[in-house]
Amino acid sequence: MFQPPLGRATPPDATLSCQYLFQVTTEFPEFVPSYRWWEDETAAVLWAFHEDARLVIRYALLRDQNILRSNLLGRNTEAIDTLVNLIKPHEKQLNLHLSHDSRVEKILSHSCLPSFKPVPWSCFPPSGPSLDARAIAQRIEMQSHFQLRLIAFEDIVRASLGYTGNSVEWFLRAHTELYVQLLAHLQIHMEEISVYEEVEELLRTQSPFAHRAVLQCLVDLRRGTTSGFPPPPIHGFEFVARPIQILFQERPHSLTEILKICDRNVLGRLLGQTWLELSRIWTKANFSNLSPQSIVAQDRIAPDFLDSWHALTVSVWEVLCAIPYLAPYLQECAQKLFHLRNYHSATAVLHGLREYSEFFARFDNLGSTVGEVPITDSSVPPKIGFLIDDNQNYTAYRQYYLEYPGIPLLRPHLRGGESALQPVFNFMRK
């Protein structure tokens, strides 16, 4: 457990905050299935001894990790040789001279995740007469992303299902260290609190974990006062854990099929996309550089927003192609984004849903049999379908935007010229 620095005035709730700021059990949504069917399937795959055994060993979705070793040690020599040859066929002759136990260890060493090598948090609070809040926020964000990349996706899957994940636990511990370092620093340099209040604001649209560490530090220094601060997010890893939980809860496929989906890194690739572009909440700050001058100058600002919108649409389509039964989750996500007036992300998700639905319909019209294409209701939620009605350059959306402005779907505003862009600029100035 981290302890606040000794010999300094510690706000009364700081020790408690440090203790409970980041915990695996609170960062992942609770998952209590009535039957952990995948544990039985893991044992079945190990006994079957085919190439998928390596996959279930690597994910190790078991409460007792010793089961893997015990299972392998209990098999006969012929079965072990078969699996060793599947994993390292070119080592067949070398394995003849190994003991039974050594062959089992070879299987485990080539199939299990490599030992996690943690890298300590290395972004320390700077000191000086002229601190740049934006530069500090950027350094913290970069370090948080570096720590994120250390997480094994297998550990994300394990933690989502209620098992331990060493790299996930380290990631949370590293962000607790950020809180400890910053708290100790600001207790000495109280005059810098205003700088870090600006840092906190800049981090609101970045790493939710780094933002929460800075936010909790400021709250503790204010003796628990949260006035002026946004509420911290609940379940920081929900954006990727919830789809994984749905994947295992629904059980539409076998364990090995689900693990192959994970192994293709469909969800893993999403995890690496700047905190999952799908759930990122775009704010005014993201569009702050958009101005009449930037539009006239035809710089990269507007094209970058259009590219990000297209990338999100493609991501939604790809996820549905691989995991079609996540459609209800994506439909709910689009509705939440709509209520937040985040039309940029909401319409991208809706377009992805529509494109997948049309893609499925084409297969259906070709007379594909049930089972060749997963049947799922990936339709666009009817109440918000008007957002992507492109008749007359999205007339319905643009009329709605006049009454309820927000983070814009930029393309129709750009096509509509100055009059269509003016509501966007008015919203940015508020």
Backbone hydrogen bonds, N-H to C=O, Kabsch-Sander energy under -0.5 kcal/mol:
donor,donor_aa,acceptor,acceptor_aa,energy
8,R,5,P,-0.7
10,T,8,R,-0.6
14,A,11,P,-1.8
15,T,11,P,-0.5
17,S,13,D,-2.5
18,C,14,A,-2.9
19,Q,15,T,-1.8
20,Y,16,L,-1.9
21,L,17,S,-1.4
26,T,23,Q,-1.2
27,E,23,Q,-2.0
28,F,24,V,-1.3
37,W,35,Y,-1.9
39,E,36,R,-1.5
40,D,36,R,-0.8
41,E,37,W,-1.9
42,T,38,W,-2.2
43,A,39,E,-1.8
44,A,40,D,-2.0
45,V,41,E,-2.7
46,L,42,T,-2.2
47,W,43,A,-2.0
48,A,44,A,-1.9
49,F,45,V,-1.4
50,H,45,V,-0.6
53,A,50,H,-2.3
54,R,51,E,-0.9
56,V,52,D,-1.8
57,I,53,A,-2.0
58,R,54,R,-2.0
59,Y,55,L,-1.9
60,A,56,V,-2.1
62,L,60,A,-2.2
65,Q,63,R,-0.6
67,I,64,D,-1.6
68,L,65,Q,-1.0
69,R,65,Q,-0.8
70,S,66,N,-2.9
71,N,67,I,-2.6
72,L,68,L,-1.9
73,L,69,R,-2.7
74,G,70,S,-1.5
75,R,72,L,-1.4
80,I,76,N,-2.0
81,D,77,T,-2.7
82,T,78,E,-1.9
83,L,79,A,-1.9
84,V,80,I,-2.6
85,N,81,D,-2.3
86,L,82,T,-1.5
87,I,83,L,-1.8
88,K,84,V,-3.2
91,E,88,K,-2.1
92,K,89,P,-1.4
95,N,91,E,-2.0
96,L,92,K,-0.6
96,L,93,Q,-1.0
97,H,94,L,-1.2
98,L,95,N,-1.4
103,R,99,S,-2.1
104,V,100,H,-1.9
105,E,101,D,-2.2
106,K,102,S,-1.8
107,I,103,R,-2.1
108,L,104,V,-2.4
109,S,105,E,-2.6
110,H,106,K,-1.9
111,S,107,I,-1.2
112,C,108,L,-3.0
124,F,122,S,-0.9
133,A,131,L,-0.7
136,I,132,D,-2.3
137,A,133,A,-2.7
138,Q,134,R,-2.2
139,R,135,A,-2.1
140,I,136,I,-2.3
141,E,137,A,-2.5
142,M,138,Q,-2.5
143,Q,139,R,-2.1
144,S,140,I,-2.2
145,H,141,E,-2.3
146,F,142,M,-2.2
147,Q,143,Q,-2.3
148,L,144,S,-2.0
149,R,145,H,-2.0
150,L,146,F,-0.6
150,L,147,Q,-0.9
151,I,148,L,-1.5
155,D,152,A,-0.8
156,I,152,A,-1.3
157,V,153,F,-2.2
158,R,154,E,-2.4
159,A,155,D,-2.8
160,S,156,I,-2.2
161,L,157,V,-1.2
161,L,158,R,-0.6
162,G,159,A,-1.2
163,Y,158,R,-2.8
169,E,165,G,-2.6
170,W,166,N,-2.2
171,F,167,S,-2.0
172,L,168,V,-2.0
173,R,169,E,-2.1
174,A,170,W,-2.9
175,H,171,F,-1.5
176,T,172,L,-1.6
177,E,173,R,-2.0
178,L,174,A,-1.5
179,Y,175,H,-1.6
180,V,176,T,-2.4
181,Q,177,E,-2.8
182,L,178,L,-2.5
183,L,179,Y,-2.6
184,A,180,V,-2.3
185,H,181,Q,-2.2
186,L,182,L,-2.7
187,Q,183,L,-1.7
188,I,184,A,-0.8
188,I,185,H,-0.8
189,H,185,H,-2.4
190,M,188,I,-0.6
192,E,189,H,-2.0
193,I,190,M,-1.6
195,V,192,E,-0.6
196,Y,192,E,-1.8
197,E,193,I,-1.7
198,E,194,S,-1.2
199,V,195,V,-1.8
200,E,196,Y,-2.5
201,E,197,E,-1.6
202,L,198,E,-2.1
203,L,199,V,-1.9
204,R,201,E,-0.9
205,T,202,L,-0.7
206,Q,203,L,-1.9
211,H,207,S,-2.3
212,R,208,P,-1.8
213,A,209,F,-2.0
214,V,210,A,-2.1
215,L,211,H,-2.8
216,Q,212,R,-2.9
217,C,213,A,-1.6
218,L,214,V,-2.1
219,V,215,L,-2.4
220,D,216,Q,-2.5
221,L,217,C,-2.1
222,R,218,L,-1.3
223,R,220,D,-1.5
224,G,219,V,-2.6
225,T,219,V,-0.5
225,T,222,R,-0.7
229,F,226,T,-2.2
235,H,26,T,-0.6
237,F,27,E,-2.4
238,E,235,H,-2.2
240,V,237,F,-1.2
241,A,237,F,-2.8
242,R,238,E,-2.2
244,I,240,V,-1.2
245,Q,241,A,-2.7
246,I,242,R,-2.5
247,L,243,P,-2.3
248,F,244,I,-1.9
249,Q,245,Q,-2.7
250,E,246,I,-2.5
251,R,247,L,-0.9
258,I,254,S,-2.1
259,L,255,L,-2.8
260,K,256,T,-1.8
261,I,257,E,-1.6
262,C,258,I,-2.1
263,D,259,L,-2.7
264,R,260,K,-1.9
265,N,262,C,-1.5
266,V,261,I,-1.2
269,R,265,N,-2.6
270,L,266,V,-1.3
271,L,267,L,-2.2
272,G,268,G,-1.4
273,Q,270,L,-1.6
274,T,272,G,-1.7
275,W,271,L,-0.6
276,L,270,L,-0.6
277,E,273,Q,-0.7
279,S,276,L,-1.7
280,R,276,L,-0.8
280,R,277,E,-0.5
282,W,280,R,-0.9
286,N,283,T,-0.9
287,F,283,T,-0.8
287,F,284,K,-0.9
288,S,285,A,-1.0
290,L,287,F,-1.8
291,S,289,N,-0.5
295,I,291,S,-2.0
296,V,292,P,-2.4
297,A,293,Q,-2.5
298,Q,294,S,-0.7
298,Q,295,I,-0.7
299,D,294,S,-1.5
304,D,300,R,-2.1
305,F,301,I,-1.5
306,L,302,A,-2.1
307,D,303,P,-2.5
308,S,304,D,-2.2
309,W,305,F,-2.0
310,H,306,L,-2.2
311,A,307,D,-2.5
312,L,308,S,-1.9
313,T,309,W,-2.0
314,V,310,H,-2.4
315,S,311,A,-2.2
316,V,312,L,-2.3
317,W,313,T,-2.1
318,E,314,V,-2.7
319,V,315,S,-2.5
320,L,316,V,-2.2
321,C,317,W,-2.0
322,A,318,E,-1.8
323,I,319,V,-3.7
326,L,323,I,-1.8
327,A,324,P,-1.6
330,L,326,L,-2.0
331,Q,327,A,-2.6
332,E,328,P,-2.3
333,C,329,Y,-2.1
334,A,330,L,-2.4
335,Q,331,Q,-1.9
336,K,332,E,-2.2
337,L,333,C,-2.4
338,F,334,A,-2.1
339,H,335,Q,-2.1
340,L,336,K,-1.5
341,R,338,F,-1.7
342,N,337,L,-2.9
343,Y,341,R,-1.2
343,Y,407,I,-1.4
344,H,407,I,-1.0
346,A,342,N,-2.4
347,T,343,Y,-2.0
348,A,344,H,-1.0
349,V,345,S,-2.3
350,L,346,A,-2.3
351,H,347,T,-2.6
352,G,348,A,-2.2
353,L,349,V,-2.3
354,R,350,L,-2.7
355,E,351,H,-2.8
356,Y,352,G,-2.0
357,S,353,L,-2.5
358,E,354,R,-2.6
359,F,355,E,-2.2
360,F,356,Y,-2.8
361,A,357,S,-2.2
362,R,358,E,-1.9
363,F,359,F,-1.4
364,D,360,F,-2.2
365,N,361,A,-2.3
366,L,362,R,-1.1
367,G,364,D,-1.5
368,S,363,F,-1.6
371,G,373,V,-0.7
372,E,369,T,-1.9
373,V,369,T,-0.6
376,T,374,P,-0.5
378,S,376,T,-1.3
384,I,381,P,-1.4
385,G,381,P,-0.6
385,G,382,P,-0.7
387,L,384,I,-1.6
388,I,385,G,-1.4
389,D,386,F,-1.4
390,D,388,I,-1.0
393,N,390,D,-1.1
395,T,391,N,-2.1
398,R,394,Y,-2.6
399,Q,395,T,-2.4
400,Y,396,A,-1.9
401,Y,397,Y,-2.6
402,L,398,R,-1.4
403,E,399,Q,-0.9
403,E,400,Y,-0.7
404,Y,400,Y,-2.5
407,I,341,R,-2.1
410,L,408,P,-1.0
413,H,409,L,-0.7
413,H,410,L,-0.5
414,L,410,L,-2.2
415,R,411,R,-2.5
416,G,412,P,-1.6
417,G,414,L,-0.9
421,L,417,G,-1.6
422,Q,418,E,-1.8
424,V,421,L,-0.7
425,F,421,L,-2.1
426,N,422,Q,-2.6
427,F,423,P,-1.8
428,M,424,V,-2.1
429,R,425,F,-1.6
430,K,426,N,-0.7
430,K,427,F,-0.8
